[in-house]
Amino acid sequence: MAHSLVEEADSTEEAIEKLRQRHQSLEERLEELKTPRSMSPEEEQEVQKIKKRKLKLKDEMASLKDDA
């Protein structure tokens, strides 16, 4: 998924910004799931998937910055 964001970008800066925006939207979804109530097993699974995606996006942003 993130690779398509990078491929659509016209520049490294634009790619980083797109990845940052996606990272932020995942952070917002995590905050929604953290409301003070019990999470369903599906929501707990979603939280874990989001955290993994966020880490992958962060790694890609760091890689792009290193290459720039």
C-alpha positions in Angstrom: 0.0 0.0 0.0 2.6 2.5 1.0 4.7 1.7 -2.1 1.8 2.9 -4.3 1.8 6.2 -2.4 5.5 6.6 -3.0 5.2 5.6 -6.7 2.4 8.3 -7.2 4.6 11.0 -5.7 6.4 13.5 -7.9 9.2 14.0 -5.4 10.8 12.5 -2.3 9.2 15.3 -0.2 5.8 14.6 -1.6 6.2 10.9 -0.9 7.2 11.5 2.6 4.2 13.8 3.1 1.8 11.2 1.7 3.3 8.6 4.0 3.1 11.0 7.0 -0.6 11.7 6.2 -1.3 8.0 6.1 0.6 7.5 9.3 -1.5 10.2 10.9 -4.8 8.7 9.8 -3.8 5.4 11.3 -2.9 7.2 14.6 -6.4 8.8 14.6 -8.0 5.4 14.1 -6.0 4.1 17.0 -7.2 6.9 19.2 -10.8 6.1 18.2 -10.3 2.5 19.3 -8.7 3.5 22.6 -12.0 4.8 24.0 -12.6 3.6 27.5 -14.6 0.4 26.8 -13.9 -3.2 26.1 -12.6 -3.9 22.7 -13.9 -6.8 20.6 -11.4 -9.4 19.4 -11.7 -7.9 16.0 -10.9 -4.4 17.3 -7.9 -5.7 19.2 -6.7 -7.4 16.0 -7.2 -4.1 14.1 -5.1 -2.3 16.7 -2.3 -4.7 16.2 -2.5 -4.4 12.4 -2.5 -0.6 12.6 0.5 -0.5 14.8 2.4 -2.7 12.4 1.4 -0.5 9.4 2.4 2.6 11.3 5.9 1.1 11.9 6.2 0.1 8.3 5.3 3.6 7.2 7.8 5.1 9.6 10.5 2.9 8.3 9.7 3.9 4.7 9.7 7.6 5.6 13.1 7.1 7.3 14.4 5.3 4.2 13.3 8.0 1.9 14.9 10.7 4.1 18.1 8.7 4.1 18.1 8.4 0.3 17.4 12.1 -0.2 
